[in-house]
Amino acid sequence: MNGTQTTPFAVSPTIAAVKRRLRRGLAWLHLWVGLTVGSIFALNGVAGSVLVFHTDLLRWQHPELIAHKPHADPVVLEQLVAQWAPRGVRSIDLPKPELPVWQAYFANGERAYFAPEDGALLLQRAPDNDVLMWLHEWHVALLAHDSGKQVLGVIGWVSLGLLVSGLYLWWPKPGRWRSHLRVHTHPPVRRWVTWHRSGGALLLPLLLLATVTGVGMVYGKGFHAVFTAALGGAVPTLPKLKGAPDEVDWNRVLERAHHALPGARLSRVSMPKPDSRVISFRARAAGEWHPNGRSEVHVDAAGTRVLDVFDATAQAAGARASAALYPLHIGVVGGSAARWVTAIVGLLPMFLLVTGFLFWRRRTGH
C-alpha cells in the first residue's frame, strides 16, 4: 500500500500544533495570574490559617475572658440590651463553655465582651487595635467592607481557575503517573517545579474544598438558592408581630426559647427591632456542624409564646449542604485534627506561590 500509513487515532500535525500553542498560552496565563491574583489568594490563606485558632488565641491573649462560669442570666442580658443596643450592638452571643462571656457584635465590626455575672465590660476589640480582628477583616473583606467582599469573590473564582488549570497542565500521559508525582531535589529549577506541581496535584482536593466553601460564603444567598433548588430546603423567615418591645420579659423569653427546640443550645440573640415584638435567637440543634447553629427560635417579647421554630437538622439536603459551607471552611468538622489540617491547607496557596515564583526565576535566570 503506497503512501504514509496512519492509525485511526492519529492526530494531525496541525491539531497537535494548535494544542501546543494553547497549552503554552494557558501556562503563561497560569504563571502571571498566579503571581498577581495568586498573591492575594496566598495572603488570604495565611490569614485563614491563623483564624482557625481565633478563639484559642483570644483566650490565650485575654485570660480574663475565661475566668467565669458560662451562665446566661436574663437580668444581665436585659441590662446589656438596654445599655448597648442604642450604641450599635446588633447581636449578642450567650456565654458558652469555650468562651464563657457575653460577646456583642457592633454594626461597625467591633466586638465587646461582658462578664456573665454582672455585665461588666471586660474587653473591646476592633480591626484597628486587635491583630486577630484585623486578620478577620482582611480574610473576609480585604479590609474594604462590602466592596472588598465582592472583590474577594472574584479572586476566589479566579483562584479556582488557577487550581483547575494547574491540574490540566500537570496531568500526565498514560503510564507516567509515578514520574509526574516524583519530587526532585536537583537541579533547583527541577526541584521547584516538581514541588509546585506534585504538591498542588496531591493536595488539590483539600485546596478545592477550602476555596469552594470560601466562595460559597461570599455568595451565600446564591449558593443557598442553587442548593435548595436542586436538593430541597427552606429559608427561615422572621415572624411579624408589630408593636414596640418596650416591656421585654427576658426571664420568660429565655425560658420559652430554651424549651422551644429540645436538645438545642441557644447561641445568639438579635437586638429587638423598634417596630417589632419578636425576639429572635440562633440555636445549635443536636447534630449541627455550625458552631453557632443555623436553627432559629422566635419568641414574643412578653415570653408568652413561641412564634416560630426553624430546625436546621430537619431540612432537606440542599439547605443542609448550604449550612455546611462555613463549618467545613473553618475546620470544625472532625475535631482538632480537622482544624490542624484546615490550618495547613490555608498555607498551601503561599507554598504554591513561592515555589512557582522560584521555578520561574530559575528558569528565566532572573
C-alpha positions as CSV (number, residue, x, y, z in Angstrom):
1,M,0.0,0.0,0.0
2,N,1.5,3.3,-1.1
3,G,1.8,6.5,1.0
4,T,2.1,7.1,4.7
5,Q,0.0,4.9,6.8
6,T,-2.0,6.4,9.7
7,T,-3.8,4.9,12.6
8,P,-7.4,5.7,13.3
9,F,-6.4,7.7,16.4
10,A,-3.5,9.7,14.9
11,V,-3.6,13.4,15.5
12,S,-2.8,15.6,12.5
13,P,0.2,17.9,12.8
14,T,-2.0,21.0,12.6
15,I,-4.2,19.9,15.5
16,A,-1.1,19.0,17.6
17,A,0.5,22.4,16.9
18,V,-2.8,24.2,18.0
19,K,-2.8,22.1,21.2
20,R,0.8,23.0,21.9
21,R,0.1,26.7,21.4
22,L,-3.0,26.6,23.6
23,R,-1.0,24.8,26.3
24,R,1.8,27.4,26.1
25,G,-0.8,30.2,26.3
26,L,-2.5,28.5,29.3
27,A,0.8,28.0,31.0
28,W,1.7,31.7,30.5
29,L,-1.7,32.7,31.9
30,H,-1.4,30.4,34.9
31,L,2.0,31.8,35.7
32,W,1.1,35.5,35.6
33,V,-2.3,35.2,37.1
34,G,-0.7,33.1,39.8
35,L,2.0,35.7,40.5
36,T,-0.6,38.5,40.7
37,V,-4.0,37.4,41.8
38,G,-2.5,34.4,43.4
39,S,-0.5,36.6,45.8
40,I,-3.7,37.9,47.4
41,F,-5.1,34.4,47.4
42,A,-2.0,33.2,49.3
43,L,-2.1,36.0,51.8
44,N,-5.7,35.4,52.4
45,G,-5.0,31.7,53.1
46,V,-2.3,32.6,55.6
47,A,-4.7,34.8,57.5
48,G,-7.3,31.9,57.4
49,S,-4.7,29.5,58.9
50,V,-4.3,31.8,61.9
51,L,-8.1,32.4,62.3
52,V,-8.7,28.7,62.6
53,F,-7.4,29.2,66.1
54,H,-9.1,32.5,66.7
55,T,-10.9,31.6,69.9
56,D,-7.9,29.7,71.3
57,L,-5.7,32.7,70.6
58,L,-8.2,35.1,72.1
59,R,-8.4,33.0,75.3
60,W,-4.6,33.0,75.5
61,Q,-4.3,36.8,74.9
62,H,-7.1,37.6,77.4
63,P,-7.3,35.1,80.2
64,E,-9.8,37.3,82.0
65,L,-12.4,36.1,79.5
66,I,-12.3,32.5,80.7
67,A,-12.3,33.2,84.5
68,H,-16.1,32.8,84.6
69,K,-18.8,30.2,84.6
70,P,-21.0,30.2,81.4
71,H,-24.3,31.4,82.7
72,A,-26.9,33.3,80.7
73,D,-28.6,35.5,83.4
74,P,-31.7,37.2,81.9
75,V,-31.2,40.2,84.3
76,V,-27.7,40.8,82.9
77,L,-29.0,40.3,79.3
78,E,-31.7,42.9,79.9
79,Q,-29.1,45.4,81.2
80,L,-26.8,44.7,78.2
81,V,-29.6,45.2,75.7
82,A,-30.8,48.5,77.3
83,Q,-27.3,49.9,77.6
84,W,-25.6,48.7,74.3
85,A,-28.3,48.3,71.7
86,P,-28.5,52.1,71.3
87,R,-24.7,52.2,70.8
88,G,-24.9,49.9,67.8
89,V,-24.9,46.4,69.1
90,R,-26.7,44.1,66.6
91,S,-26.5,40.8,68.4
92,I,-25.0,39.1,71.4
93,D,-23.6,35.6,71.8
94,L,-24.7,33.9,75.0
95,P,-21.9,32.6,77.3
96,K,-20.7,29.1,76.4
97,P,-18.0,26.7,77.7
98,E,-15.3,27.7,75.2
99,L,-16.0,31.4,75.7
100,P,-18.0,31.9,79.0
101,V,-18.8,35.6,78.5
102,W,-21.3,37.7,76.6
103,Q,-19.9,38.6,73.2
104,A,-21.5,41.5,71.5
105,Y,-21.3,42.4,67.8
106,F,-21.5,46.0,66.7
107,A,-22.7,47.3,63.3
108,N,-19.3,48.8,62.6
109,G,-17.5,45.5,63.0
110,E,-16.3,46.0,66.6
111,R,-16.8,43.4,69.4
112,A,-17.2,43.7,73.1
113,Y,-17.1,41.1,75.9
114,F,-19.0,41.3,79.2
115,A,-18.9,39.3,82.4
116,P,-21.7,36.9,82.7
117,E,-22.3,37.6,86.3
118,D,-22.9,41.4,86.2
119,G,-22.4,42.6,82.6
120,A,-19.2,44.4,83.4
121,L,-17.2,45.4,80.3
122,L,-14.1,43.2,80.0
123,L,-12.8,43.9,76.6
124,Q,-13.5,45.8,73.4
125,R,-11.9,44.9,70.1
126,A,-11.7,46.4,66.6
127,P,-9.7,45.8,63.5
128,D,-7.5,48.9,64.2
129,N,-6.5,47.7,67.7
130,D,-6.5,43.9,67.6
131,V,-4.4,41.8,65.2
132,L,-6.9,38.9,65.1
133,M,-9.7,41.3,64.2
134,W,-7.6,42.9,61.5
135,L,-6.8,39.4,60.1
136,H,-10.5,38.6,60.2
137,E,-11.5,41.7,58.3
138,W,-8.7,41.0,55.7
139,H,-9.8,37.4,55.3
140,V,-13.5,38.1,54.8
141,A,-13.4,41.5,53.1
142,L,-9.9,42.6,52.3
143,L,-10.3,45.5,54.8
144,A,-12.9,47.1,52.4
145,H,-16.3,46.0,53.8
146,D,-18.9,45.1,51.2
147,S,-16.9,46.1,48.2
148,G,-14.0,44.1,49.5
149,K,-16.2,41.0,49.8
150,Q,-17.1,41.4,46.1
151,V,-13.5,41.7,45.1
152,L,-12.7,38.7,47.2
153,G,-15.4,36.7,45.5
154,V,-13.9,37.4,42.1
155,I,-10.5,36.4,43.4
156,G,-12.0,33.2,44.6
157,W,-13.3,32.3,41.2
158,V,-10.0,33.2,39.6
159,S,-8.2,31.0,42.2
160,L,-10.5,28.1,41.3
161,G,-9.4,28.7,37.7
162,L,-5.8,28.6,38.7
163,L,-6.3,25.3,40.5
164,V,-8.1,23.7,37.6
165,S,-5.6,25.0,35.0
166,G,-2.7,23.8,37.2
167,L,-4.3,20.3,37.2
168,Y,-4.6,20.3,33.5
169,L,-1.0,21.4,32.9
170,W,0.2,18.7,35.3
171,W,-2.0,15.9,34.1
172,P,0.3,13.1,32.9
173,K,0.1,10.9,29.8
174,P,-0.8,7.2,30.4
175,G,1.9,5.3,32.2
176,R,3.7,8.4,33.5
177,W,1.8,9.0,36.8
178,R,4.7,7.9,39.0
179,S,7.2,10.2,37.3
180,H,4.8,13.2,37.5
181,L,4.4,12.7,41.2
182,R,8.1,12.3,41.9
183,V,9.7,15.2,43.8
184,H,13.3,16.1,42.8
185,T,15.9,18.0,44.8
186,H,18.4,18.9,42.0
187,P,18.8,20.9,39.9
188,P,17.0,23.8,41.6
189,V,14.8,24.6,38.6
190,R,13.5,21.0,38.6
191,R,13.2,21.0,42.4
192,W,10.8,24.0,42.5
193,V,8.7,22.8,39.5
194,T,8.2,19.3,40.9
195,W,7.4,20.7,44.4
196,H,4.9,23.0,42.9
197,R,3.2,20.6,40.6
198,S,3.3,17.5,42.8
199,G,2.3,19.4,45.9
200,G,-0.6,21.0,44.1
201,A,-1.8,17.8,42.5
202,L,-1.7,15.7,45.7
203,L,-3.4,18.3,47.8
204,L,-5.8,19.6,45.2
205,P,-9.0,18.1,46.8
206,L,-8.3,20.0,50.1
207,L,-7.5,23.2,48.2
208,L,-10.7,22.9,46.2
209,L,-12.7,22.3,49.3
210,A,-11.3,25.4,51.1
211,T,-11.7,27.6,48.0
212,V,-15.2,26.4,47.0
213,T,-16.5,26.8,50.6
214,G,-14.9,30.3,50.8
215,V,-16.5,31.4,47.5
216,G,-19.8,29.9,48.7
217,M,-19.8,32.1,51.8
218,V,-19.2,35.2,49.7
219,Y,-22.1,34.3,47.5
220,G,-24.1,32.7,50.3
221,K,-27.6,33.6,49.0
222,G,-26.8,32.4,45.5
223,F,-25.3,29.1,46.7
224,H,-28.2,28.6,49.0
225,A,-30.7,29.2,46.2
226,V,-28.9,26.7,43.9
227,F,-28.6,24.0,46.6
228,T,-32.2,24.3,47.7
229,A,-33.5,24.4,44.1
230,A,-31.6,21.2,43.3
231,L,-31.9,19.3,46.6
232,G,-34.6,21.0,48.5
233,G,-34.8,23.0,51.7
234,A,-36.4,26.1,53.1
235,V,-35.2,29.6,54.1
236,P,-36.0,30.7,57.7
237,T,-38.5,33.6,57.9
238,L,-38.9,36.2,60.5
239,P,-42.4,36.2,62.1
240,K,-44.2,39.5,62.2
241,L,-45.6,40.9,65.4
242,K,-45.8,44.7,65.3
243,G,-45.5,46.9,68.3
244,A,-42.7,48.5,70.3
245,P,-41.0,45.9,72.5
246,D,-40.7,48.2,75.5
247,E,-41.5,45.6,78.0
248,V,-39.4,42.6,77.2
249,D,-39.7,39.9,79.9
250,W,-36.2,38.4,79.3
251,N,-36.6,35.8,82.0
252,R,-39.7,34.3,80.4
253,V,-38.3,34.9,76.9
254,L,-35.1,32.9,77.6
255,E,-37.0,30.2,79.3
256,R,-39.5,29.9,76.5
257,A,-36.7,29.9,73.9
258,H,-34.7,27.2,75.8
259,H,-37.6,24.8,75.6
260,A,-38.7,25.5,72.1
261,L,-36.1,23.3,70.5
262,P,-35.4,20.3,72.7
263,G,-31.7,19.4,72.9
264,A,-30.6,22.6,71.3
265,R,-28.3,25.3,72.8
266,L,-29.2,28.9,72.4
267,S,-26.2,30.7,70.9
268,R,-27.1,34.2,69.9
269,V,-29.8,36.8,70.4
270,S,-30.6,39.6,68.0
271,M,-31.4,43.0,69.3
272,P,-35.1,43.8,69.3
273,K,-36.3,45.9,66.4
274,P,-38.0,49.2,67.3
275,D,-41.2,48.3,65.5
276,S,-41.4,44.5,66.3
277,R,-42.3,42.5,69.4
278,V,-40.3,39.5,68.1
279,I,-37.2,38.3,69.9
280,S,-35.0,36.1,67.7
281,F,-32.4,33.6,68.7
282,R,-29.9,31.5,66.8
283,A,-29.6,28.0,68.2
284,R,-27.4,24.9,67.6
285,A,-29.5,21.8,67.5
286,A,-28.0,18.4,68.2
287,G,-26.1,17.2,65.2
288,E,-25.4,20.6,63.6
289,W,-21.9,21.3,62.4
290,H,-22.1,25.1,62.6
291,P,-20.5,26.3,65.9
292,N,-23.5,28.7,66.5
293,G,-26.0,26.6,64.7
294,R,-28.3,27.5,61.8
295,S,-31.5,26.8,63.7
296,E,-33.7,29.7,64.9
297,V,-36.2,30.3,67.6
298,H,-38.6,33.3,67.7
299,V,-40.5,34.3,70.8
300,D,-42.8,37.2,71.5
301,A,-41.4,40.0,73.7
302,A,-43.6,39.0,76.6
303,G,-42.4,35.5,76.6
304,T,-45.9,34.1,76.4
305,R,-45.5,32.0,73.2
306,V,-43.1,30.7,70.7
307,L,-43.8,32.3,67.3
308,D,-41.7,30.0,65.1
309,V,-39.0,27.4,65.2
310,F,-36.6,26.6,62.4
311,D,-34.8,23.3,63.0
312,A,-31.9,23.2,60.6
313,T,-31.4,19.5,61.1
314,A,-34.9,18.7,59.8
315,Q,-34.2,20.4,56.5
316,A,-33.8,18.8,53.1
317,A,-30.3,18.0,51.7
318,G,-30.0,21.4,49.9
319,A,-30.4,23.5,53.0
320,R,-28.1,21.2,55.0
321,A,-25.4,21.4,52.3
322,S,-25.6,25.2,52.3
323,A,-25.3,25.3,56.1
324,A,-22.2,23.1,55.9
325,L,-20.1,25.6,53.9
326,Y,-19.0,27.6,56.9
327,P,-18.1,24.8,59.3
328,L,-16.2,23.0,56.5
329,H,-14.3,26.1,55.7
330,I,-13.2,26.8,59.2
331,G,-12.4,23.2,60.1
332,V,-14.8,22.5,62.9
333,V,-16.0,19.2,61.3
334,G,-13.8,16.4,62.6
335,G,-12.3,17.7,65.9
336,S,-8.8,19.1,66.5
337,A,-7.3,17.0,63.7
338,A,-9.5,18.7,61.1
339,R,-8.6,22.1,62.5
340,W,-4.9,21.4,62.0
341,V,-5.5,20.1,58.5
342,T,-7.5,23.2,57.7
343,A,-4.7,25.4,59.0
344,I,-2.1,23.6,56.9
345,V,-4.4,23.9,53.8
346,G,-4.5,27.6,54.3
347,L,-0.7,27.7,53.9
348,L,-0.7,25.8,50.7
349,P,-1.5,28.7,48.4
350,M,1.6,30.5,49.8
351,F,3.6,27.4,49.2
352,L,2.4,27.2,45.6
353,L,3.1,30.9,45.1
354,V,6.7,30.7,46.4
355,T,7.6,27.5,44.6
356,G,6.0,28.8,41.3
357,F,8.0,32.1,41.6
358,L,11.2,30.3,42.4
359,F,10.7,28.0,39.4
360,W,10.0,31.0,37.1
361,R,13.0,32.9,38.5
362,R,15.4,29.9,38.0
363,R,14.1,29.1,34.5
364,T,14.4,32.7,33.2
365,G,17.7,33.4,35.0
366,H,16.4,36.4,37.0
